[in-house]
């Protein structure tokens, strides 16, 4: 389904690969170079209802794989209906930390549910909305795990085989749809990763005539993450609000057109 007048970008990958940092950096840069409204958000937890669903799936009681998948789909349905689609319809650029590919990777690949059923449920929940671009930040799960801090959540405790299957699912899906996916080696520096993402997005948003690689990496040294990249599965730290502060709910970056 079309993104409408807006432009929809998702970031995917395992725990600790850097999704939250790069959503934040990209959102600020896109607002600067396009002058458009940019909304950064996450799943789960991009809405008030999502915050509660996030707590349940990540830190609540044990649940079977189907229950887990249904809760993520419920969050995604509400997230799209109440935040993502309205933003796209008014012409905003939306950048989300995780979307439906995380459910396919974790609940189908990791939990070994039916991939067709998990993907079909999310497509039904979102009315078929897919990102124009999905950035996969890829690194060996054992490397990424060493970056995590704090008490691990339910999915972080799922074991090495679970995370290996999830990574394999991400990579296979990216290989099957290279038009939508951009795969980036997340073992590199923040600057190198962000530059690669910016150059690719510049081309897709027709910014190439005014954005070369030197401009793409401008000011990265002054925009650093305010915490370690230890975001849990299907979500990350708070989205950046209109005032640039982490406030637990999504918000625009920069000025609306």
VOPAGU-2260 file (C-alpha; in pm, 1 decimal, decimal comma):
REM VOPAGU-2260
SITE   aa  ch    i         X         Y         Z
SITE  UNK   A    0       0,0       0,0       0,0
SITE  UNK   A    1     120,9     350,6     -82,0
SITE  UNK   A    2     280,6     571,2     183,9
SITE  UNK   A    3      58,5     853,4      53,6
SITE  UNK   A    4     223,5    1195,6      35,0
SITE  UNK   A    5     456,8    1100,1     320,2
SITE  UNK   A    6     761,9     874,4     324,7
SITE  UNK   A    7     791,6     575,4     559,3
SITE  UNK   A    8    1125,0     434,2     682,0
SITE  UNK   A    9    1174,7     144,8     925,1
SITE  UNK   A   10    1489,1      27,3    1103,6
SITE  UNK   A   11    1527,9    -343,0    1178,9
SITE  UNK   A   12    1787,6    -571,8    1333,5
SITE  UNK   A   13    1869,9    -758,2    1651,1
SITE  UNK   A   14    1909,2    -624,9    2002,6
SITE  UNK   A   15    2204,1    -391,0    2045,2
SITE  UNK   A   16    2270,8    -322,2    1675,5
SITE  UNK   A   17    2211,6      53,3    1704,8
SITE  UNK   A   18    1860,5     108,8    1573,4
SITE  UNK   A   19    1763,1     367,5    1833,7
SITE  UNK   A   20    2074,7     575,8    1780,1
SITE  UNK   A   21    2034,0     577,8    1403,2
SITE  UNK   A   22    1661,9     655,4    1409,6
SITE  UNK   A   23    1743,2     958,2    1623,3
SITE  UNK   A   24    2032,4    1074,2    1404,2
SITE  UNK   A   25    1848,5    1020,6    1077,6
SITE  UNK   A   26    1533,6    1193,5    1198,9
SITE  UNK   A   27    1720,3    1509,7    1294,6
SITE  UNK   A   28    1914,9    1515,1     968,0
SITE  UNK   A   29    1608,4    1460,0     748,7
SITE  UNK   A   30    1425,8    1746,2     919,2
SITE  UNK   A   31    1724,4    1972,8     855,9
SITE  UNK   A   32    1781,3    1892,1     489,1
SITE  UNK   A   33    1419,0    1851,5     375,3
SITE  UNK   A   34    1236,9    2111,9     585,3
SITE  UNK   A   35     956,5    1859,2     626,9
SITE  UNK   A   36     792,1    1727,8     941,1
SITE  UNK   A   37     975,5    1417,7    1059,1
SITE  UNK   A   38     814,4    1182,2    1311,7
SITE  UNK   A   39    1034,4     929,5    1492,4
SITE  UNK   A   40     864,1     645,4    1675,8
SITE  UNK   A   41     905,1     284,1    1783,5
SITE  UNK   A   42     732,7     -50,3    1822,8
SITE  UNK   A   43     607,7    -139,2    2068,0
SITE  UNK   A   44     562,2     176,7    2270,3
SITE  UNK   A   45     499,9     445,7    2011,2
SITE  UNK   A   46     164,6     532,9    2170,6
SITE  UNK   A   47      27,8     541,6    2524,9
SITE  UNK   A   48    -141,6     205,3    2467,4
SITE  UNK   A   49     180,0      77,1    2314,5
SITE  UNK   A   50     375,0     162,4    2629,2
SITE  UNK   A   51     150,6     -70,1    2829,3
SITE  UNK   A   52     165,9    -344,4    2565,8
SITE  UNK   A   53     544,2    -308,3    2562,5
SITE  UNK   A   54     558,2    -368,2    2936,6
SITE  UNK   A   55     343,5    -679,1    2903,9
SITE  UNK   A   56     536,5    -845,4    2621,7
SITE  UNK   A   57     881,7    -757,3    2747,9
SITE  UNK   A   58     852,3    -775,0    3124,8
SITE  UNK   A   59     516,6    -936,7    3201,2
SITE  UNK   A   60     432,8   -1295,9    3277,3
SITE  UNK   A   61     546,1   -1578,6    3052,3
SITE  UNK   A   62     323,4   -1633,2    2749,4
SITE  UNK   A   63     311,6   -1868,2    2455,8
SITE  UNK   A   64     435,4   -1764,9    2112,4
SITE  UNK   A   65      89,4   -1703,7    1964,2
SITE  UNK   A   66     -13,4   -1475,0    2248,9
SITE  UNK   A   67     311,1   -1282,7    2207,3
SITE  UNK   A   68     255,9   -1245,6    1831,6
SITE  UNK   A   69    -100,6   -1124,5    1881,8
SITE  UNK   A   70       6,8    -858,9    2132,6
SITE  UNK   A   71     268,1    -722,7    1893,2
SITE  UNK   A   72       8,8    -717,1    1614,0
SITE  UNK   A   73    -237,4    -531,0    1838,2
SITE  UNK   A   74      26,2    -269,1    1916,0
SITE  UNK   A   75     109,2    -235,9    1545,7
SITE  UNK   A   76    -256,3    -194,3    1443,7
SITE  UNK   A   77    -305,9      88,4    1694,4
SITE  UNK   A   78      31,1     245,7    1615,5
SITE  UNK   A   79     -44,4     266,3    1243,2
SITE  UNK   A   80    -405,8     378,2    1280,6
SITE  UNK   A   81    -340,1     646,9    1540,8
SITE  UNK   A   82       7,3     774,6    1453,7
SITE  UNK   A   83     185,3     640,8    1144,1
SITE  UNK   A   84     -86,4     665,4     880,7
SITE  UNK   A   85    -211,6    1011,9     990,2
SITE  UNK   A   86     146,5    1142,3     976,2
SITE  UNK   A   87     201,7     997,3     628,1
SITE  UNK   A   88    -128,0    1138,3     504,9
SITE  UNK   A   89     -26,1    1490,3     606,7
SITE  UNK   A   90     304,3    1447,9     420,7
SITE  UNK   A   91     543,7    1371,7     706,6
SITE  UNK   A   92     848,5    1149,1     693,6
SITE  UNK   A   93     800,6     871,6     951,3
SITE  UNK   A   94    1102,7     680,4    1085,4
SITE  UNK   A   95    1023,2     386,2    1312,4
SITE  UNK   A   96    1242,2     172,4    1534,2
SITE  UNK   A   97    1100,7    -170,5    1432,0
SITE  UNK   A   98     794,2    -262,2    1231,1
SITE  UNK   A   99     631,1    -579,7    1101,3
SITE  UNK   A  100     957,6    -739,5     984,3
SITE  UNK   A  101    1057,1    -770,3    1349,9
SITE  UNK   A  102     750,5    -983,0    1416,1
SITE  UNK   A  103     832,9   -1206,2    1120,4
SITE  UNK   A  104    1194,1   -1239,6    1236,5
SITE  UNK   A  105    1123,1   -1292,7    1606,5
SITE  UNK   A  106     784,5   -1458,9    1631,0
SITE  UNK   A  107     812,8   -1661,4    1308,0
SITE  UNK   A  108    1188,6   -1709,5    1274,1
SITE  UNK   A  109    1279,8   -1706,9    1640,8
SITE  UNK   A  110     967,4   -1868,1    1788,5
SITE  UNK   A  111     919,8   -2085,8    1478,5
SITE  UNK   A  112     559,5   -1991,6    1410,9
SITE  UNK   A  113     429,3   -1984,6    1054,2
SITE  UNK   A  114     593,7   -1696,7     869,7
SITE  UNK   A  115     295,7   -1657,0     636,8
SITE  UNK   A  116      55,6   -1636,2     931,2
SITE  UNK   A  117     264,8   -1387,1    1129,6
SITE  UNK   A  118     323,4   -1163,9     828,7
SITE  UNK   A  119     -38,2   -1192,4     716,1
SITE  UNK   A  120    -161,6   -1091,4    1060,9
SITE  UNK   A  121      54,0    -776,7    1060,2
SITE  UNK   A  122     -45,8    -685,6     705,7
SITE  UNK   A  123    -411,6    -721,8     803,9
SITE  UNK   A  124    -353,0    -517,8    1122,1
SITE  UNK   A  125    -192,9    -231,8     927,1
SITE  UNK   A  126    -412,1    -236,0     618,8
SITE  UNK   A  127    -114,6    -355,3     413,8
SITE  UNK   A  128     110,8     -59,5     494,3
SITE  UNK   A  129     478,6    -127,9     421,0
SITE  UNK   A  130     775,4     109,0     453,2
SITE  UNK   A  131     925,1     260,1     139,9
SITE  UNK   A  132    1266,8     175,0     286,2
SITE  UNK   A  133    1366,0     -75,7     552,9
SITE  UNK   A  134    1718,9     -36,4     691,3
SITE  UNK   A  135    1860,5    -359,5     832,9
SITE  UNK   A  136    2146,1    -296,6    1075,8
SITE  UNK   A  137    2318,7    -633,3    1071,8
SITE  UNK   A  138    2576,7    -773,3    1310,0
SITE  UNK   A  139    2647,0   -1112,3    1465,9
SITE  UNK   A  140    2404,4   -1157,3    1760,5
SITE  UNK   A  141    2690,4   -1256,4    1990,6
SITE  UNK   A  142    2863,9    -925,6    1915,6
SITE  UNK   A  143    2542,9    -727,7    1960,7
SITE  UNK   A  144    2467,5    -900,3    2291,8
SITE  UNK   A  145    2789,4    -762,7    2440,9
SITE  UNK   A  146    2657,1    -409,6    2384,9
SITE  UNK   A  147    2344,8    -462,3    2594,2
SITE  UNK   A  148    2314,6    -321,5    2944,0
SITE  UNK   A  149    2053,7    -351,8    3215,4
SITE  UNK   A  150    1821,4    -635,6    3305,0
SITE  UNK   A  151    1745,3    -847,8    2995,9
SITE  UNK   A  152    1382,5    -878,4    2887,9
SITE  UNK   A  153    1193,0   -1192,9    2787,1
SITE  UNK   A  154    1317,4   -1197,5    2428,8
SITE  UNK   A  155    1673,1   -1102,5    2513,6
SITE  UNK   A  156    1676,7   -1415,1    2733,0
SITE  UNK   A  157    1553,5   -1638,9    2450,0
SITE  UNK   A  158    1896,3   -1785,7    2374,4
SITE  UNK   A  159    2159,4   -1783,6    2099,8
SITE  UNK   A  160    1971,7   -2015,2    1862,5
SITE  UNK   A  161    1662,4   -1793,1    1879,9
SITE  UNK   A  162    1861,8   -1481,6    1789,9
SITE  UNK   A  163    2051,3   -1663,0    1514,7
SITE  UNK   A  164    1722,3   -1772,0    1354,9
SITE  UNK   A  165    1588,1   -1416,4    1380,7
SITE  UNK   A  166    1898,1   -1274,8    1210,4
SITE  UNK   A  167    1879,8   -1535,7     934,4
SITE  UNK   A  168    1516,5   -1438,7     873,5
SITE  UNK   A  169    1601,4   -1069,6     847,1
SITE  UNK   A  170    1881,4   -1139,6     598,5
SITE  UNK   A  171    1669,4   -1371,1     384,9
SITE  UNK   A  172    1384,9   -1119,4     366,3
SITE  UNK   A  173    1629,7    -845,6     268,8
SITE  UNK   A  174    1776,7   -1061,6      -6,9
SITE  UNK   A  175    1428,2   -1136,2    -141,4
SITE  UNK   A  176    1328,8    -768,1    -166,6
SITE  UNK   A  177    1637,8    -553,3    -236,9
SITE  UNK   A  178    1424,7    -262,9    -358,8
SITE  UNK   A  179    1275,2    -206,5     -13,0
SITE  UNK   A  180    1568,3    -316,9     201,7
SITE  UNK   A  181    1905,0    -154,1     268,9
SITE  UNK   A  182    2147,5    -382,7     454,4
SITE  UNK   A  183    2420,0    -205,7     653,4
SITE  UNK   A  184    2708,5    -367,5     841,7
SITE  UNK   A  185    2641,8    -252,0    1197,8
SITE  UNK   A  186    2989,1    -347,2    1320,5
SITE  UNK   A  187    3128,0     -22,1    1179,5
SITE  UNK   A  188    3141,3     319,7    1340,2
SITE  UNK   A  189    2829,1     526,3    1404,5
SITE  UNK   A  190    2952,9     785,1    1153,5
SITE  UNK   A  191    3012,5     530,3     875,9
SITE  UNK   A  192    2677,4     359,3     929,3
SITE  UNK   A  193    2483,8     686,2     940,6
SITE  UNK   A  194    2661,1     817,6     629,9
SITE  UNK   A  195    2563,5     508,0     433,1
SITE  UNK   A  196    2200,6     540,0     541,6
SITE  UNK   A  197    2189,1     911,4     461,7
SITE  UNK   A  198    2336,7     871,6     113,1
SITE  UNK   A  199    2084,7     598,3      29,5
SITE  UNK   A  200    1789,6     799,5     162,3
SITE  UNK   A  201    1911,2    1111,4     -18,1
SITE  UNK   A  202    1888,8     925,7    -347,3
SITE  UNK   A  203    1543,1     788,5    -273,7
SITE  UNK   A  204    1410,9    1128,0    -163,5
SITE  UNK   A  205    1568,9    1301,1    -467,1
SITE  UNK   A  206    1813,4    1495,5    -250,5
SITE  UNK   A  207    2122,7    1371,4    -435,6
SITE  UNK   A  208    2188,6    1698,2    -625,7
SITE  UNK   A  209    2232,0    1886,6    -299,1
SITE  UNK   A  210    2359,6    1615,1     -65,7
SITE  UNK   A  211    2699,4    1456,5    -122,0
SITE  UNK   A  212    2873,5    1219,9     118,2
SITE  UNK   A  213    3057,9    1502,9     294,2
SITE  UNK   A  214    2728,7    1678,1     369,8
SITE  UNK   A  215    2573,3    1347,9     473,2
SITE  UNK   A  216    2815,8    1308,6     764,3
SITE  UNK   A  217    2809,1    1674,5     869,9
SITE  UNK   A  218    2772,0    1737,9    1244,0
SITE  UNK   A  219    2760,8    1369,3    1338,0
SITE  UNK   A  220    3018,0    1440,3    1606,7
SITE  UNK   A  221    2775,0    1669,2    1787,0
SITE  UNK   A  222    2472,5    1436,5    1774,6
SITE  UNK   A  223    2555,3    1142,5    1995,5
SITE  UNK   A  224    2328,6     888,0    2164,6
SITE  UNK   A  225    2246,6     969,6    2524,1
SITE  UNK   A  226    2257,1     604,7    2630,8
SITE  UNK   A  227    2395,3     271,1    2525,8
SITE  UNK   A  228    2226,6      99,0    2233,1
SITE  UNK   A  229    2060,7    -172,1    2436,8
SITE  UNK   A  230    1709,6    -143,8    2302,5
SITE  UNK   A  231    1498,3    -453,2    2367,0
SITE  UNK   A  232    1332,1    -653,2    2092,8
SITE  UNK   A  233    1047,4    -477,4    1909,1
SITE  UNK   A  234    1130,3    -140,8    2054,0
SITE  UNK   A  235    1390,1      89,8    2193,4
SITE  UNK   A  236    1435,3     390,5    2415,0
SITE  UNK   A  237    1177,6     668,5    2400,8
SITE  UNK   A  238    1117,1     834,2    2068,5
SITE  UNK   A  239    1237,6    1190,2    2026,5
SITE  UNK   A  240     963,1    1442,2    2091,8
SITE  UNK   A  241     917,2    1783,4    1941,8
SITE  UNK   A  242    1153,2    1931,5    2197,0
SITE  UNK   A  243    1426,6    1679,2    2113,1
SITE  UNK   A  244    1401,3    1507,1    2449,7
SITE  UNK   A  245    1313,6    1143,5    2518,4
SITE  UNK   A  246     960,3    1164,1    2646,7
SITE  UNK   A  247     815,2     815,2    2610,2
SITE  UNK   A  248     583,0     904,9    2322,1
SITE  UNK   A  249     655,7     978,8    1956,5
SITE  UNK   A  250     674,9    1328,4    1822,4
SITE  UNK   A  251     789,3    1538,8    1530,4
SITE  UNK   A  252    1147,5    1641,8    1471,4
SITE  UNK   A  253    1183,6    1987,1    1321,7
SITE  UNK   A  254     909,1    2200,6    1177,0
SITE  UNK   A  255     608,2    2091,6     980,6
SITE  UNK   A  256     602,8    2211,8     620,2
